[in-house]
């Protein structure tokens, strides 16, 4: 969700990669459903594992509760967004997580644009 929101908000001015420390085999159906409501199709996406190279590439590394499993690169800026994993949650709860991610992503993009 965050990478798709970032791409939409940044409009090509900034880039993002999405990865996880324990990625699922597929994007969860409830996530696909709530993102489709906003015209964002994640059906063809495949989760991938977070690598050290991803963290080295990024100017800002946004984590979502991965703790010590996330690669640490000295000098990188890290943001931890403590959000509930949408897996298996009711659609209403996934919408709330989606909306919170959207707000945080838009704020981050605005900050990057200003900086």
RARA-V724000 format. One line per field, one symbol per residue. phi: phi as a letter, one per 30 degrees, with the letter a starting at -180 (. if undefined). Layout:
BEGIN
phi=???
END
This chain:
BEGIN
phi=.dddddedddhidbbbbcabdbdddaddeddeeddeecicccecdbebddcddddddddbcccbidhddddcceiddcbccdbdddeiddeddddddedddeddddddddddddd
END
